[in-house]
Amino acid sequence: MTILSYDDRFPEIDAEAWVAPDATVSGDVTIGAGSRVMHGARLIAEAGGSIRIGRNCIILENAVIRATGRHPCRLGDHCLVGPNSHVVGANIEDEVFIATGASIFHGAHIGRGAEVRIHGVVHLRTRLEAGATVPIGWVAVGDPAEILPPDQHEAIWALQKPLDFPGFVYGVDRSAPDVMREITTGLSAALGAHRAETV
């Protein structure tokens, strides 16, 4: 396994947890007892961000869990994160199932016992109630979440646009004339902290 620290932030892995030899755990990451981080998974807490993984969580192959200084990430106990899924800056309660290829974005809150099925999406600032299900390939957006099929792009966008992805995630005004330049310049500077990582 690759354990990386930077800016005096070190991962803490419980002695009863296990991380695969080709997984990466970087920054302020805590992994609880009985949890398993499988091959190729990446848990990356950017500078100022933190990831908290509860007890008996399973993070399967090539899953990515990320946190930033603006958006910490937390998984409760007994959660399963499927292969090739992506979770960033979300708060996930106990006993949540996140299936293969699912995506959960900044500021999302997933209630206890909820399911996000294969290739399901939970957009930023979206609250999925306890026990709710996002069907295969469907999209949850809003607070409380509306769950829509992927062919309803205009309805999804009508709910998603006011959630302000550029502003909420990167602190950049969507109407700025050089919005992508501002985002990538700021993100490049922030990610530059990884140059100081130590194994």
N, C-alpha and C positions, 0 to 999 in steps of 0.2 A: 504494500500500500504506500501511497505517497501522502505523507502528512506534512503540510506546509504551514508555516507561521509567518506573519509579517505585522509590522506596527505593534509588536508586543502582544499579539493575539495568537493564542495557541489552542488547537483543538483539545477537547477533553473527551476521551472515549472510555466508557465504563469497562472495567475488567471483564464483565460478562457479555459485552457486545463483541461483534466480529466485523472487521472490514476486510474485503477481498484485497489481495496483493496488488491488483491493477486498478483499484479505485483511488480517488483523490479526495482528501478532506483538507480544506484550506481555511485558515482564519479562525474566527470566534465561533466554533462549532462544538456543540455538546451532544453526545450520543448516549442514550440511556441503556440500562441493563437489558440483555436479551435481544437487542436490536441487531439487525444484519444488513450490511451494506455490500451488495453483490458486485460482481465483476464489471468494471467499466463505469460504475456510477460516479458522479461528481457532486460533491457538497462544497459549495464555494460561498463563503461569507466575505463580501467585499469590505473594504475599509469602513469601519464604523457599523457594519451590519453584523447580525448574529443569526445563527441557525440553532434551534433547539429541537432535537429528536427525542421523543419520549421512550418509554419502555416497550420492548417487544414489537418494534416497528420493522417492517421488511421493505428495503429499498432495492428493487431488482435491477437487472443489468441495464446499463447505459442511461439510467434515470439521471436527471439533473435537478438539483435543489439549490437555489441561489437566494442570497439576501444582499441588500444594500444598506447603506447608512440611513436611507429614508424608509426602507421597507424590510424589517426583520422577518424571519420565517420561522414558523413553529408548527411542529406536528405533535399531536397528543400521543397517547398510548395506543398500541394495537392497530396502527395504521399500515396499510399496504400501498406502496407506490410502484406501479407496474413498469415494465421495461419501456425505455424510450419516452417516458413521460417527462414533463417539465413543470416545475413548481417554483415560482419566484415571489418572494415577499408576501406570502399568504399566511393566514392563521387557520390551521386545520385542527379540529377537535378530535376526540378519541374515536377509534373504530371506524375510520373513514377508508373507503376503497377507491383508489385512483388507478384506473385501468391503463393498459398499454396505450402509449401515444397520447394520453390526455395532457391538457395544458391548463394551468391555473396561474393567474396573473396577480400583479401587485395589489395589495390591499384587499384581496378576496378573503372571505370568511366562509369556511365550510363547516356546517353543523355536524354534531355527533351522529355517526352512523350513516352519513350520506354516501352516495356512490356517484362517481364521475366515470362513466363507462368508456369503452374504447374510442379514442380520438374525440372525446367530449372536451368542451372548452368552458372554463369559468373565467369571464373577463374581469378586468381590474375593478376594484371597488364594488364587487358583487357579493351579496350575502345569500348563500344557499342554506336553507333551513335544515334542521336536524332531520335525518331520515329521507331527505329528498334524493331524487335520482335524475342525473343528466343522461338521457339515452345515448346510444352509440352515435357519435358524430354530431350531436346536437350542441347548442350554445346556450349557456346561462349568462344573463346580463342584467344588472340593476340590483337595487336594494329596496324591497325584496326581489329576488331573482325572477325574471321571466325566462322560461326555457323554451327555446325556439329551434325549429329544424334549420339546417344549414342553407336551405334554398330560400330563406327569408332574409336575404342580405339587407334590404332597405329597412325592414323592421328592426333588425339587430343594430344597424348603424344609427337609427333614430334614437335608440336607447344608449348606445355606446358613445356617440360623439360628445354628449354633455359630460361624460365621465372624464374627459380631457386627458388622454394618454400622455401627450408630450408634457403637459404641465404637471400632472400628478407624478409621473415617473421620473422625468428629467428636469423639472422646473423651468421648462422652456415654453414660451407663448406659441401656440399653434399657428397664429397669424403672422409670426415673424417672417420676414422675407427670406431669410436663410435658415429656416428651422432645422434642416438636417445638418447644416454646418455647425450650428450651435449645439445640437445634441451630440454629434460625433466628437467635436472638440472637447466638450465637457466630459464625455465618457472616456475619451482617450486619456485625459489628465487623471481622472479617478482610477482607471485601470492600470495606470503607470505604477501604482503602488505595488503591483505584483513583481516588479523588478527587484524588490527588496525581500522577496520570499526566501525562507530558508527551509531546507528539508529536515 
